[in-house]
Amino acid sequence: MVDANHVSGAVWLCCGLAILFLGYLIAARGRADLHSDYDESVDPAYASRWVGATALLMGLLVVAYAIRELLYGFHPYALGGLLVALLGLSYLSKLFARGFGARSRD
């Protein structure tokens, strides 16, 4: 029988790889329009750089958590830390997609 930690770790790993792929598309390919809160008035290069980097960081955190769960099993504090980090980075990503910190194109 398969251990539940391995199933959960595999699911987290698949999710992390999907987030990394989307982060790659946004950061390297300049597809800032993939972010749901992307504002068209924001410079696409700025949004792609910051939103993509944030998405890549989120993906790396999820993959790291998945590997940790595969090796050591479930721990509620690790999952809680991951969720808090993802919520914070998600909010930061929305701010960047809306143009927070961008210089105006006057």
Sequence and secondary structure as in RCSB ss.txt:
>XXXX:A:sequence
MVDANHVSGAVWLCCGLAILFLGYLIAARGRADLHSDYDESVDPAYASRWVGATALLMGLLVVAYAIRELLYGFH
PYALGGLLVALLGLSYLSKLFARGFGARSRD
>XXXX:A:secstr
   HHHHHHHHHHHHHHHHHHHHHHHHTT  GGGSTT  TTS HHHHHHHHHHHHHHHHHHHHHHHHHHHHH   
HHHHHHHHHHHHHHHHHHHHHHTTTT     
